[in-house]
Amino acid sequence: QKSGPPLCRPRRRARGGRVASTRPQRCRRVRPGRPRRARAGRRRAEMSTVELKSLHEELNSLLRTVPGKSVSASKVRAVAKACFDARTEYKRAVYAVEQFIRKAPAHCRLAGVYVIDAVCRRSRAQLKDRDPFSPRFGKDLATTLGHLDDAEPKDRQSLCRVVGEWAKQGLFGDAVDLAAIPVIARTRAEAQALVEKSA
């Protein structure tokens, strides 16, 4: 028998003083894998920064909007500020606002559109060509605004006014055909039909 340190810690003796096995134990091999930091990053929650947590809190405050009443401008500014402050994580910030518009009650969704308007205006004014929000919001803008299709006619009329301002200022460039978005086209057609009917 070779002398020297054991391969691993020796086994404890079984009852009766007998050794359970004379065969030396093999130490467990540690398989190479992802470092702990990488695994922790994979499991990291979406609200990874203080700014994103603040944004989610401000978005949740919009849910307290009473049906039939418009959201206050101060609340919209607070949410827009939180979104702009999270510009280092702008993809997650944009996703949070889009998910709010998709999942919120119908009477709260227009407030999310006001947030998009305020964030993109501020980002365009302060960051100029480095504005990350307008291209990101414009990527799925038709789908995002489509969630207001079941909103009240008053809210859809307000949406058309906001979209009209976007078209005048070229906020999202030529990549988005705002007039072709179904909810905008339907709302304008309904308004035109009412005008012709009353004439």
Number of C-alpha atoms within 10 A of each C-alpha: 3 5 5 6 7 11 10 11 11 13 13 11 11 10 8 6 8 10 13 11 12 9 9 12 13 10 9 7 6 6 6 6 8 9 8 9 9 11 11 11 10 9 9 10 9 12 16 12 13 11 20 23 16 19 25 18 13 20 26 13 13 20 16 10 16 11 11 11 9 13 20 11 11 9 17 23 16 17 28 26 19 23 29 23 18 21 18 13 17 17 14 17 25 22 13 19 23 22 13 21 23 18 11 18 15 17 20 25 24 24 26 25 22 20 22 23 20 18 25 24 18 16 18 16 11 11 10 10 9 9 17 19 24 20 16 16 21 18 14 13 19 18 15 20 24 17 18 24 16 12 18 13 14 10 21 21 17 14 20 18 13 14 19 15 12 17 17 8 11 12 18 20 14 9 10 18 12 22 15 11 15 15 23 24 14 15 18 16 12 14 14 11 12 11 10 9 8 6 6
